[in-house]
Amino acid sequence: MPESVNEGTSPDHVVIHPLDPDDIAFTTAMRAMVSSTKGVSRGIEGRGQYDALLEGVLPRDDVTFETGYLGAVPGVWARPANERVDGAILHLHGGWFNLGSAWAYRHLVGQIAARVGAPAFVPDYRLAPEHLFPAAPIDALACFQELAENGVSRIALSGDSAGGNLAMALAARVTSDAARSRSASASTIVGFFPPISICPRAIRPASCS
């Protein structure tokens, strides 16, 4: 490390803080859950392990699931018992753009849908390396466009990890297109969830992976 970086510092100045007591049980459980995926490649051979990890998210008994399509893209709808009729959530799942599936993410998105009180669609956007860029962004846009064309007046975008990247790109694309055409499309985006990391049995904006 360059001397200038070390100036005025020493190992004695590094302080390691213990875990908050409330986080110890969660962190211990998380480490046990992901232990089976340690050393597994993030390539397509890791898809099964990744989906199994997401299956660890606690389900809700007030959310039902159904397969469907938006913009010709297959996926899963999570429908909470208290869903509103004027809005919907479009959740883009994570997985380094080559892992993850709508079905494996259903319980996580069901948790979000129930808290918001709106139906949520998780698309099975095309994954790499079978489908190269920009396949995933094209699929995300197709889903959004069909929601808007079907008269959904309030659309919230959410995403985690790679899906957070897709959600941000989609929000930028939709608002940019609306500004150029002076249309009302941009007003349909009423909420935006920042990228979140996914921890089984919890939804946290922490750096779990």
N, C-alpha and C positions, 0 to 999 in steps of 0.2 A: 504494500500500500504506500502511496507517495507520502513523503515526510510531512508535506503541508496538511494532509488529511489527518495525520496523527498528532499534529501540534496541539498541545494542551490537553491531550487525552491519554488514558492508560487503561489497562484491563481492570484496574481497581474502580474505575468510574462506571463500569457496566453493572447495572442492577437488574436482577431477575426477580420479578414479582411472582408470588404464588398465585395459583388459580383462585378465582373467587369461589367461595364455598358452594354457591348455587350452580356453578359450572362444572364442578368436579364429577358429579354423577353423570352428567350429559357427556362430558369429554371421554370418560372411561367407557361408556356405552358406545360412543362413536368410534373409538379406536378398535373396540372388539368387532364392530360391524364391518369396518373397512379392512380388517386384517386379512380377509380372504382375497382381497384385490391387490394386496401389496406385491409389487413386482410384475403385475399384469400389464401387458402392453396397452397403450391407448389406441391401438389400431382396431380394426374390425373384429379381431379375435377377442377383444375385451367387451363386446356388446352384451353378452349374456350376464357377465359379472356386474356390469354397470346397471342394467335393468333390475337385477336382483337387489342391488343396493337401494335403488329408488323404491322398490316394493316394501322397504322397511318403514316408509312414512305411514303414520297412523291413519287409518281410514275414518271417515265420519259416517254415522248411520243416517244422516239427513241429506245425503247427496247420492244421486243415482247417475249412472253412466250409460252412454249409448254411442255407438260408432256412427260416423257420418262423413260428410264431405263439405268443404267450403272451397269455392273456386277450383273444383275438381281435385282438390288435395284431400286425401283421407285423413281421418283423425278421430278424436274422442271428445264428446261433449260431457262436461261435468255439470249436472243440474241440481242446485240446492233446492230444498223445499221452499225456501223463502225467496225464490228468484224473482227479479223484476222483469217487466216485459219490454222496457224501453232501452235496455242496455245489455252489453255482453263484454266478456273479457277474451282477448286473444293472447294465449300464452305460448311463447316460443321456447321449447325445452333446450336444456344444455347438453353437453357431451362432446365438446371439442369439434363439433360439426361432423363427426363420424360415429358418434354413439348416441344412445337415447332413443326412446320411442314414446308415442302418445300414451299407450296403454300403461307403460311403466310409471309414467308421471301422473296418472289419473288421481291418486290419493293426495299428492302434493297440491295439484291444481284444485282438487275438491275442497281442500282446506281454504284456499284463497277465495274460491267461489262462494263458499258458505259465509265467510267473513264479510265479503262485499255484498252478498245478496244478489248475485247476477250469474247467469249461465256462462261457462267458460269453455272455449274450444282449444284443444291442443292439436295442432297439425303434425302429421308425420311428414314433415318436409324432407325433401330428398337429401340423403347423406353422401358425404365423400367417403371413399374415393370413387365409388361407382358413379356419382354425379358430381361434376366439378362446378366450381363457382361460375356463374351466379345462380345455380339451381335453387339453393335455399332461399335467398332473398326474393327470387321470383315467386316461389310458393307462398312466402309470407305475405307478399303484396296481393297475390290472388285471393287469399283468405280475407284480408282486410277489405278488398274491393267488393267481394260478394256480400259481406256483412253490411257495408254502406249501401249497396244497391238494393238490399232487402229491407231497407228502411230502418235499420238499427241506428238510433239517433245518438247513442252514447256508447262509445267503444273505448275500452281501457286496454292498453298494451302492457304486457308483462313478459319477463324473460329471465332466465338464469344462465350465467356463464356465457357460452356461445349464443344461447337464446337471447340473453340481454343485449349482445352485440346486434343480433338481428332485429330486436325490438327498437333499439335506438336508430338503426339504419332505416327501418320502416317508418318511424315517426318523422325522421328528417325528410324522407322521400315524399311522404303524404303531404306534409306541411309545405314543402317546397313546390310541389305540383299545384297545390291549392293556391299558393301565393301567385304563381305565374298565370294561372287561369282565372284568378279572382273568384273561385268557386267557394262553396260553403263546406267543402270536404274536410278542411282542417278542424272545423268546429266539432266534428264527430269524435275527435280524440279528447276525451275528458279526463283521462288519468294516465299516468305513466309510472310504472313500478321500475325502479332502478335494478340493474343486474343484482341478483342475490345468489349466494352460495347455498347449496342444498345439503341439509343435514337430516338424515332420517330421524323421525319422531319430533322434528322441530322445523320451524321456518325462521331463519335468522339471517341478518345482513352481515354475518361474521365471515371469516375466511376459512370456513370448513371446505374440504374438497374431497 
